[in-house]
Amino acid sequence: MNQHRLSAKGIEVRFGSRTVLQDIAVDIPNRSRLALLGANGSGKTTLLRVLSGAVKPAAGVVSVAGDPVRYNRAGLRTHRQLVQLVTQNPDDQLFAADVFRDVSFGPLNLGLAESQVRARVAHALQVLSIEDLAERPIHELSYGQRKRVAIAGALAMRPSVILLDEPTAGLDPQGVDEMVQALASLQADGTTVVISTHEVDFALWWADSAAVLVDGRLVCGSAGDLLADTELVAQARLRQPIVLQLAAELGLAGRGIRNVAGLSAAVAESGSNRQPA
């Protein structure tokens, strides 16, 4: 799979007189995992739509491999082969009678030969571990299965970047586990994955890097550093991940604890240093 770095600079989006996003800049490394964090209504979905080409910003530039997106028909067609958006509600994207036909829709529209389409669909279903669903009617699928089918449809386009809007929202624990496996498979397949979420514990565990939306502006950095910033977290109307709260309660917050593994190691070290009574 060809790799194309996705970036945006100086992005501004207005809906009427209201500015939703302002001076947004983000650079997403190839094969990375980026969590876009923010409260409901903070503009996460809007930013994903800008990155996907679905929304043209009032100002700023979205680029793929350094080439700005062109908002004509040919330019958007090219962009959407490289950057695919999967919406929060899979029913907004699924429309075919069965899984195979739905996943094959995008590749067919590219004018590929039938053998190429079948190969792409088979690969996408395999990556998402849903080969057994190929002939199933869409209406018989669970919500979590429909979410994975929607992702498979995006993957069949062979994009460099997949943007997922709240991929774990509405899923039961088993569905979340299956989605986590799907996200791991996407990255193993060489795809850059960006998710929007307000689930801070998941973001801290999963992401290589993070971006937090606060009052229409974006703050970028490592998930651990951003979520350890209590002022930023409060401004974004989020909460600190439980592991960072625990680190603070144990007096370990000043020791650079930024993830579950780091906390576990620090707790073990703290216990070994205690003298028996």
C-alpha positions as CSV (number, residue, x, y, z in Angstrom):
1,M,0.0,0.0,0.0
2,N,1.3,3.4,-0.9
3,Q,1.7,5.7,2.1
4,H,0.6,9.3,1.9
5,R,1.0,11.7,4.8
6,L,-2.2,13.6,5.7
7,S,-1.9,17.1,7.1
8,A,-3.9,20.3,7.5
9,K,-2.8,23.9,8.2
10,G,-4.7,27.1,9.0
11,I,-8.1,25.4,8.8
12,E,-11.2,27.5,9.6
13,V,-14.8,26.3,9.4
14,R,-17.8,28.5,9.9
15,F,-21.4,27.6,10.0
16,G,-23.3,30.9,9.5
17,S,-21.9,33.4,12.0
18,R,-20.5,30.7,14.2
19,T,-16.8,29.7,13.9
20,V,-16.6,26.0,14.6
21,L,-12.9,25.4,13.9
22,Q,-10.1,28.1,13.8
23,D,-6.5,28.0,12.9
24,I,-6.4,24.2,13.0
25,A,-3.1,22.5,12.2
26,V,-2.3,18.8,12.4
27,D,0.2,16.5,10.8
28,I,-0.5,12.7,10.8
29,P,2.5,10.4,10.4
30,N,2.2,7.4,8.2
31,R,1.1,4.1,9.8
32,S,0.3,6.0,13.1
33,R,-2.7,5.9,15.5
34,L,-4.1,9.3,16.3
35,A,-6.9,10.0,18.7
36,L,-8.9,13.1,18.2
37,L,-10.4,14.0,21.6
38,G,-13.0,16.5,22.6
39,A,-16.4,16.7,24.3
40,N,-19.7,16.2,22.3
41,G,-20.2,19.2,20.1
42,S,-16.6,20.2,20.1
43,G,-16.1,19.8,16.3
44,K,-14.5,16.4,16.1
45,T,-16.8,15.2,13.4
46,T,-16.5,18.4,11.4
47,L,-12.7,18.2,11.5
48,L,-12.8,14.6,10.2
49,R,-15.1,15.7,7.4
50,V,-12.7,18.5,6.5
51,L,-9.8,16.0,6.4
52,S,-11.9,13.6,4.3
53,G,-12.7,16.4,1.8
54,A,-16.4,16.2,2.6
55,V,-16.3,19.8,4.0
56,K,-14.4,22.6,2.3
57,P,-12.9,24.9,4.9
58,A,-13.4,28.7,4.8
59,A,-9.7,29.0,5.1
60,G,-6.6,26.7,5.3
61,V,-5.3,23.8,3.3
62,V,-5.7,20.0,3.6
63,S,-2.8,18.2,2.0
64,V,-1.9,14.6,1.1
65,A,1.7,13.9,0.5
66,G,2.2,17.7,0.3
67,D,-0.4,18.1,-2.5
68,P,-3.4,20.3,-1.5
69,V,-6.8,18.9,-2.0
70,R,-8.7,20.1,-5.1
71,Y,-12.4,20.5,-4.5
72,N,-13.5,19.7,-8.0
73,R,-14.9,16.3,-9.0
74,A,-11.6,14.8,-10.1
75,G,-9.7,16.2,-7.1
76,L,-12.2,14.8,-4.6
77,R,-12.3,11.5,-6.3
78,T,-8.5,11.2,-6.0
79,H,-8.6,12.4,-2.4
80,R,-11.2,9.8,-1.4
81,Q,-9.2,7.0,-2.8
82,L,-6.4,8.0,-0.3
83,V,-8.5,9.1,2.7
84,Q,-11.7,7.3,3.7
85,L,-14.1,8.5,6.4
86,V,-16.3,6.0,8.3
87,T,-19.2,7.7,10.1
88,Q,-20.3,7.0,13.6
89,N,-23.6,5.4,12.5
90,P,-22.9,2.5,10.1
91,D,-26.4,2.7,8.7
92,D,-25.5,6.1,7.2
93,Q,-23.2,4.2,4.9
94,L,-24.5,0.7,4.4
95,F,-27.2,0.4,1.7
96,A,-26.6,-2.8,-0.3
97,A,-28.6,-6.0,0.3
98,D,-25.7,-8.1,1.6
99,V,-22.1,-7.6,2.9
100,F,-20.3,-8.6,-0.2
101,R,-22.2,-6.2,-2.4
102,D,-21.8,-3.3,0.0
103,V,-18.0,-3.7,0.4
104,S,-17.6,-4.1,-3.3
105,F,-19.5,-0.9,-4.1
106,G,-16.4,1.5,-3.9
107,P,-14.0,-0.7,-5.9
108,L,-16.7,-1.2,-8.6
109,N,-17.1,2.6,-8.9
110,L,-13.3,2.8,-9.6
111,G,-13.9,0.7,-12.8
112,L,-11.8,-2.2,-11.6
113,A,-12.1,-5.6,-13.2
114,E,-14.3,-8.2,-11.4
115,S,-11.3,-10.2,-10.3
116,Q,-9.7,-7.1,-8.7
117,V,-12.9,-6.2,-7.0
118,R,-13.2,-9.7,-5.5
119,A,-9.6,-9.6,-4.4
120,R,-10.1,-6.3,-2.6
121,V,-13.3,-7.4,-0.9
122,A,-11.8,-10.7,0.2
123,H,-8.8,-8.8,1.6
124,A,-11.0,-6.2,3.5
125,L,-13.2,-8.9,5.0
126,Q,-10.1,-10.9,6.1
127,V,-8.5,-7.9,7.8
128,L,-11.7,-7.1,9.7
129,S,-12.2,-10.9,10.5
130,I,-15.7,-10.9,9.0
131,E,-15.2,-13.4,6.1
132,D,-18.1,-15.4,7.4
133,L,-20.4,-12.5,6.9
134,A,-19.8,-12.1,3.2
135,E,-23.2,-13.5,2.1
136,R,-25.2,-12.2,5.1
137,P,-28.0,-9.6,4.6
138,I,-27.1,-6.3,6.1
139,H,-30.3,-6.2,8.1
140,E,-29.4,-9.4,9.9
141,L,-26.1,-8.0,11.3
142,S,-25.6,-6.7,14.8
143,Y,-24.6,-3.1,15.3
144,G,-21.0,-4.0,15.9
145,Q,-20.9,-6.2,12.8
146,R,-22.4,-3.4,10.8
147,K,-19.7,-1.0,12.0
148,R,-17.0,-3.5,10.9
149,V,-18.6,-3.9,7.5
150,A,-18.6,-0.1,7.1
151,I,-14.9,-0.1,7.8
152,A,-14.3,-3.0,5.4
153,G,-16.0,-0.9,2.7
154,A,-13.6,1.9,3.3
155,L,-10.6,-0.5,3.4
156,A,-11.6,-2.0,0.1
157,M,-10.7,1.4,-1.5
158,R,-7.1,0.8,-0.4
159,P,-6.7,4.2,1.3
160,S,-3.6,5.3,3.1
161,V,-5.7,6.9,5.9
162,I,-9.0,5.8,7.5
163,L,-10.8,8.3,9.6
164,L,-13.2,6.7,12.1
165,D,-15.9,8.8,13.9
166,E,-16.5,7.4,17.4
167,P,-15.8,3.7,16.4
168,T,-16.5,2.3,19.9
169,A,-19.7,4.3,20.5
170,G,-22.8,2.2,21.2
171,L,-20.9,-1.1,21.4
172,D,-21.2,-3.6,24.2
173,P,-17.9,-4.9,25.8
174,Q,-17.6,-7.8,23.2
175,G,-18.2,-5.3,20.4
176,V,-15.5,-3.0,21.8
177,D,-13.1,-5.9,21.9
178,E,-13.9,-6.8,18.3
179,M,-13.4,-3.2,17.3
180,V,-10.0,-3.1,19.1
181,Q,-9.0,-6.1,17.1
182,A,-10.2,-4.5,13.9
183,L,-8.2,-1.3,14.6
184,A,-5.1,-3.4,15.3
185,S,-5.6,-5.3,12.0
186,L,-5.9,-2.0,10.1
187,Q,-2.6,-0.8,11.4
188,A,-0.9,-4.2,10.8
189,D,-2.2,-3.8,7.2
190,G,-0.2,-0.6,6.9
191,T,-3.1,1.9,7.2
192,T,-2.9,5.1,9.2
193,V,-5.9,5.2,11.6
194,V,-7.5,8.3,13.1
195,I,-10.3,8.0,15.5
196,S,-12.5,10.7,17.1
197,T,-13.6,9.9,20.7
198,H,-14.3,11.3,24.1
199,E,-13.3,8.0,25.7
200,V,-10.1,9.1,27.4
201,D,-9.1,5.8,28.9
202,F,-9.3,4.1,25.5
203,A,-7.4,6.9,23.8
204,L,-4.6,6.8,26.3
205,W,-4.2,3.0,25.9
206,W,-4.6,3.0,22.1
207,A,-3.1,6.1,20.5
208,D,0.4,6.9,19.4
209,S,-0.5,10.6,19.5
210,A,-3.5,12.8,20.3
211,A,-5.1,16.0,19.4
212,V,-7.6,17.8,21.7
213,L,-10.2,20.2,20.5
214,V,-10.8,23.1,22.9
215,D,-13.0,26.0,21.9
216,G,-12.5,25.3,18.2
217,R,-8.7,25.1,18.5
218,L,-6.5,22.0,18.4
219,V,-3.7,21.1,20.8
220,C,-1.5,18.2,19.5
221,G,1.0,16.0,21.4
222,S,1.3,12.6,23.0
223,A,-1.9,11.2,24.5
224,G,-0.2,10.8,27.9
225,D,1.1,14.4,28.0
226,L,-2.1,16.0,26.9
227,L,-4.3,14.0,29.2
228,A,-2.0,14.6,32.1
229,D,-2.5,18.3,31.7
230,T,-5.4,18.9,34.1
231,E,-6.1,22.4,32.9
232,L,-6.3,21.3,29.3
233,V,-8.6,18.4,30.2
234,A,-10.9,20.6,32.1
235,Q,-11.1,23.2,29.3
236,A,-11.9,20.4,26.9
237,R,-14.7,19.2,29.2
238,L,-13.1,15.8,29.4
239,R,-11.8,13.9,32.5
240,Q,-8.4,12.5,33.2
241,P,-8.0,8.7,32.4
242,I,-8.4,6.6,35.5
243,V,-4.8,5.4,35.3
244,L,-3.6,9.0,35.6
245,Q,-5.9,9.8,38.4
246,L,-4.6,6.7,40.2
247,A,-1.0,7.9,39.6
248,A,-1.8,11.2,41.3
249,E,-3.5,9.5,44.2
250,L,-0.4,7.3,44.7
251,G,1.9,10.3,44.6
252,L,3.4,9.1,41.3
253,A,2.1,11.9,39.0
254,G,5.4,13.7,39.0
255,R,7.4,10.7,37.8
256,G,6.2,10.9,34.2
257,I,3.6,8.2,34.4
258,R,1.7,8.4,31.1
259,N,0.2,4.9,30.5
260,V,-0.9,1.7,32.1
261,A,2.4,0.0,31.7
262,G,4.3,2.9,33.2
263,L,1.9,3.0,36.2
264,S,2.2,-0.8,36.8
265,A,6.0,-0.5,36.8
266,A,6.0,2.5,39.1
267,V,3.6,0.8,41.6
268,A,5.8,-2.3,41.6
269,E,8.9,-0.2,42.2
270,S,7.1,1.7,44.9
271,G,6.1,-1.5,46.7
272,S,9.6,-3.0,46.5
273,N,11.1,0.1,48.1
274,R,8.9,-0.1,51.1
275,Q,10.5,-1.4,54.3
276,P,8.6,-4.2,56.1
277,A,7.0,-3.1,59.4
